[in-house]
Each structure stands twice: as structure tokens, then as C-alpha cells.
Amino acid sequence: MAQDRSNVVIIGGGIMGGDIAIIFASNGWDVHVMSPSAKTREALPPRIEAGLKKLGGDAAKAGRVKAYPKLGDIDWAGVNMVVEAATEDLPLKRRLFAEVEALAGADVPIASNTSNFQIGEIGKTLKHRGRVLGLHFFMPAHLVPLVEVVSSDATDPSVAESVVDLMKRLGKAPIWVKKDVPGFVGNRIQHAMMREALYLIQDGIVSPEGVDTAVRYGFGFRFIACGPIMQKEMSGWDTNFYVASALYPHLYKNDGPPPIIKELMDENRLGMKTKRGFWEWDDQKIAKEKARIEKALQSGMNILKDEAK
């Protein structure tokens, strides 16, 4: 991948695509966002500017972000990275990747931000699969440092390594996921915890508030300082072995989510999007909670930045 160019094409300007655009723009890249939605394109400039301000960057860099209704409208001559962040629709992603393959230079990595589909399935109909990989950001993408660089069986390892290096230069914390397993790494770990938490709620052992308190003020509080593997390096793997041997037989092993979640769905209690979930929401409460979370994420990011100096 050439290093003297700084043009990225992002397919999709929604929640994820817009935040990914902020990451590249804040690092001085020229960003070309394709979205067929006129509403999304119109909303992009103020959103990029606000995101740059939150990162403490130059809001004028928002001018580096251009929006287009079609991929063919973009000047592909200078593009050296493509990130697809479209709707989670496999046939759609395959069509987009086929279109990009015909437009992008042969050395341009083509990445998908999917969290649902395996990378090999998205790129399996392409002629040049070696440059296809996953680039999975976590919401909000411009604030959460983790990025998963995912290789399929067909991905050229040198392409994956070059994208890992690029993400580091953009200020992210990338990990290379070397096998194209469902859920990659972050979501597998997260959902293992979520399954246990939701079944504890389902069985009346703890309240939703209790789960959040246990995570935020217990082991989650420690995670900003070190991950679970380093913690066990400190406490000892022998202790972990004995506790795991006694505890694992009692953990939930259900193949699906608990009935309580289906009940919430049936009652249209989907969370903030429907103004009610486990808790009741209104516009003021939603805005306040999102602002609190963003502030906490920025403080956490500053802790990690200081550690990296």
C-alpha cells in the first residue's frame, strides 16, 4: 500500500461511516463518502465538524470530507484505502465490493466494517481476494480506540499488516484477527459476558442496574488499566484454574438469548430508539446520558494516550 497518498473512500455515511470519516479527516486525509441518501450527505458536514471538535482537532479539516451519491462520481486515481460501512445486508455488500474492485487500483485494500458477516463470505466472488479484509470499529468509532483488522483465508497477510500499521498511525489500537471466525474477537468476548448478565437478570438474581454497577465499578473499572490476561498474570494462573474449575460448570450455556429479551422486543421496548427498554427514556434523558458517556470515553482515551507517551 502506497504511503505517499492520503485518500480514503468510505461507503456509507451513517452512524459508523460518519465516525470513521472523522478518524481519517482528523489525521489529514482527504475523505470521500458515498451515500445514496441525500439526507445523510447533507447531515455529514456539521457532524464531521462536531466530531473533530470533540477530538480536540482542527474543525477546518471537515472541509476534507466530500460526499457523493454514487461510487462512480469519485476520482479513484488517488485513492489508497476503501472502508465499507453500509447496511448489514450481505448481497448489498457483495455488490458494492464488486463495484469497488472495478474502480480501485490493484494495490488498494478493500475493507468491511461488518460485525455480522464473515469477511470471506463478503469477498468470495471477487477476482482479487487477497486485498479484502475486515476493519471492524466499535461505536462511537472516533472515540473507541479498538479496531479489529480481520483476515479471511484469502487475505494477503502483508495487506493485513499494512492496515494494522495504518490504524496505529491514525491513533487507534488495532488487533490483527488472524482467523475469520463469527463475531471476531471483541464481540465474542462481549457477548459471552452479555449472555451471563442477561440470564442473571432473567432468573431474578440481579437487576439491570446491578449488572451495570458490577461491571463498571468492578472488573470493568480495572480494564482501563489492564486487560483480563494481564490481570491473571498478576493474580496467578493457578488461582484462575481453581476458580474456573469450580465456577464454569455453573455458568449459563444456553444457545440463544433469554426470553426476557424477546419479551422486550414484543413490547417494542428496544431502548433509547423507542424511548423505553429496561428503563424509560425521553429526549432530555437520552441527550444527557449520551453526553455523559462521551465525556467518560474521552477521559478514558486521555488516560490511554498518557500511558502511551
N, C-alpha and C positions, 0 to 999 in steps of 0.2 A: 504494500500500500504506500503510495507516494506521500511524503511528509511535507512537501512544499506547497500544498494546496489546502484550502480550508473551506470547502463547500460540502454541506450535507443536505440530503433530501429526506424529509420526514413525511411519511404518508399518513395522514390523519391529523387533524388539529384540535381534537377533543381534549379530554382531561389529561390523558397520558401524552399525546402528541404535543400539546401546547407546552407542558412542563419540560419535555425532552428538548424542545426548541429553546427554552430558556437556558438550559445547561450549555448547549453549543454556542448560543449567542453571547452568553456571559464570558465565554472564553475566546471571543473574537472571530468566531466562524460566521460565514455567510450561510443563512439557513433558508431553505426553500421548502415550504409546507404546502402539500397538496391536500385539498379537501374539496369535495364536490358541493359542500354546503356553503351557500353564500353567507348565512348567519354565522357559521363558525369562522369563516375568513374575516368577516367584519369585526368579530369579537377578539380576534387574535392580537392586534397591536396594543390595546390597553392592557390586556392580560400579560403580554410579554414584558411591557414596561413595569407593571406592578411586581412581577416576579423578579426582575433584575434589581429593583429597589430592595426587595426583601433579602436578596443575597448580598446587599451592600455594594452592588456594582454600578456601572455607568448606565443609566436608563437610556442614554442616547444609542446604545447598542441595539435597542429594539428596532432601529432602522435597518439592521442587517437581516431582519426576518421578512421574507416576502411570501405571499400566499397565492396559490394558483388553483383553478378549478380542475385542471387536467395535468397528468404527468407529462404529456407531450408539449405543454406550454413552457416547461423548464429548459434552460440551456444546460445540457448534460455534459458539455465539454470539460467543465472544471470540477465536476462532482467526484468526490473520493470516498463517500460513505452514504449508505441508504439505511434508514430505520423505518420499518413499517409498524405503525401503531393504529391500525384500522380496527373496525368492529371484529369481535371474535367470531368470525364466520370462515370456516376452512375453505370452501370453494372461492370465496371472495379473496382471501389471502393468496391462494394459488394463482388466480387470475392476475392479481397485482404483481406478484413475483415474476410471472411470465412476461408481463409488460415491461417491468424494470429490467429484466435480463436483456431485452432487445434494445434498451435505451442506454444502460450504464456501461462504462468501459469495462474491459475484461478483468481488470485488477481491482475492481470496486467491490468491497464486502457488502453483502445484502443481508440485513438483519431483521428479525421479527421480535417485537416486544411481547409476543403472546405469552400468556400464563396457562392457557388451556390445552394447546396443541403441541405435539412433539415436532421438533424442527425438521426432522427427516420427512414427516408427512407433508409439511408445507412445501418443501422444495423438491419433492421426489419426481416431479415431472419436468424439471429443468435440465438443460443440457450441461450446465457447468455448476454442479452442486458443491464443489469444493469451497466456494466463497459464501455459501449460505450458512448462517448461524443464528442463534438466539441472542438477543440483547435485552434481558428482562430487567426493567426498572421497577421500583416499588413506590407506590403513591405516598406523599407527593414526590414525584421523581426529582424535582430540582432541590429538594431538601433532604431526602433519604439518601445516604451515600452509597448503599449497596447496589451493585449491578451484577447480574449473572450473565456471563458470556458462555453460551451453551453450544457445544459441538454435537452434531449428529455423526453417524458413522461415515458420512461422505465429506464432512468438513475438513478442509486442509488445516492441520494443526498450526501452521505458520500464520494463517489468516486469523485464527482464534487468538493466538499470542499477540499479534499486532493490534487487535481490537482491545485486548486486556491492557496493553501499554497505552493505547489512546485514552481509554477510560481513566487511567491513572493521571494522565496529563490534563484531563478535564476536571480533576479534583474528586473523582468518585473512588469508591472502594470496591473494585471488581474481584470476583472469584471466577475461576475457569471451571465450569461444569463439564467434565470430560465425557460423560455418557448422557444420551438423550432420554432420560428417564421421566415419566409423568410427574409433573409438579416441580421438576428440577430439584433444588436444594432448599431454598428458603421456604417455599410453600409446603414442602413435605414436613419440615420441622414445625412450622407454624400450625399446620392442620393436625399434627399429632397432639400438640398441646390443646388445640381447639376442641378436638373430639373429647378429650378427657374433661375439659372445662364444661362443655355443654351437657355431657351426661351427668356430671356432678350437680348441675342445675336441675336437669330433668328429674333426678332421683331425690330432689329436695335436700341435698346435703349442704348446699351453699347458695346464696343469692347471686344474681349477676354482679351486684356491687361488690360482693365478697370476692368473686373471681378476679375482678379488676384490681382490687386492693392487694390481693395476694401476689399478683404478677407485678404490678407497678412498684410496690413497696417491699417486695421480697426478692425473688431471684431475678425479676426483670430489672430491678434497681441496680443489681450488680452487673448486668450485661453491658452497661455503658463503659464499664471499666475493663471487663474481660469476658470472653465467651465461655460456654459450658465446658469445653475441653480444657481450657486453662484453669478453670475453677477446680476441676478434678485433679489436675496436676498439683494444685495447692493442697487439696484435702486428702488426696491419696486414692489410687485406683483400687486398692484393697477394700477401702471403705465403700466405694461405689459398687464393687462387686457384691459385697454382702447385703447392702441395702437393695440393690437391683434384684438379687436372688429372692429376697423376701417380698418385695413390692410388686414386681412385674406380673406375677400370677393374678393380682387383684386389679390391675388396670383394665379399662374398658377395651374390648377388642372388636366392637361392632363394625360391620362392613359399611354401614351408612349413617347419616346424621340422625340425631334423636327426634322422636315425634314432636317435641316442643317447637322445633324449627318449622316443621310442616304446618303446625297449628298457627304460628305467627304468619306464615305465608298465606294461609287460607283466610286469615282475618285482615290481610293487607297491612300487617304490622311489620314493615320492611325496614324500619329505622328512620333516619332523617329524611329519606326520599319521600316517605308517605306521612311524615310528621308523627309517627309512633312506631315503636318496636318493643323492646323491654321497657323503654322509657317513653314518655310523652314529649313531643318537640313542637316548638313554634319557631318562626323565623329568627326572633331575637335570641332564643336559646341556641339555635344552630350556629348563628354567627359568632356568638360568644364562645361556644365550645371549639369551633374550628380555629378561632383566633388564639385560644389558649394552647391548643395542640401545636399550631405552627410556631408559637413563641417557644414552647418547650423543645420542639425539634431543632430550632435554630440555636438554642442554648446548648443542646446536646452536641450539635455539629461543631460549635465553637470549642467544646471540651476535646473532641477528637482532633480538631485542627491543631490545638495547642500541644496535644500529645505527639503529633507528627512532626513538630518542629525540631 
